[in-house]
């Protein structure tokens, strides 16, 4: 009887594992889709505003419009979206929690070892929610506000100082990890 019970338990465990992984894979794909939907939209709006009012005039796109766009994603999908970074510009919105910080630090190590930043991601169940982060590599457009001191115009520096007196989000070069897009959804 013990042997039958043990064999049944092993069979049930082996059958349950693929279903658990299949559920995780569905969540990963859903999270990935949500996370990758926002940055291209934001970059398009940012470029449009830069074309109209220059880099200094486009700062509100990242400051004000990005959170509104993230709120719209939450309403449409149930996934909470935010941008986080180890070098924070917006202390009210972008400070990573411990899970996000560990993922960002891991991304930096993996990028230093040669992994392409655009491919860095992490997704898993954490407590009663599914969490996912995807690295945000610096695009050429980002250097207007996040580049080295000699790349950032005086007008941009002035606006940044006004809105972000404790800004640490400069000194980047193209392709470096600026931060991550972080999404989470209750299970």
Secondary structure as UniProt FT lines:
FT   HELIX           2..60
FT   HELIX           61..65
FT   HELIX           66..77
FT   STRAND          80..85
FT   TURN            91..93
FT   HELIX           98..112
FT   TURN            113..114
FT   HELIX           117..119
FT   STRAND          121..126
FT   TURN            127..128
FT   STRAND          129..137
FT   HELIX           140..142
FT   HELIX           143..146
FT   TURN            149..151
FT   HELIX           154..163
FT   TURN            165..166
FT   TURN            174..175
FT   STRAND          177..186
//
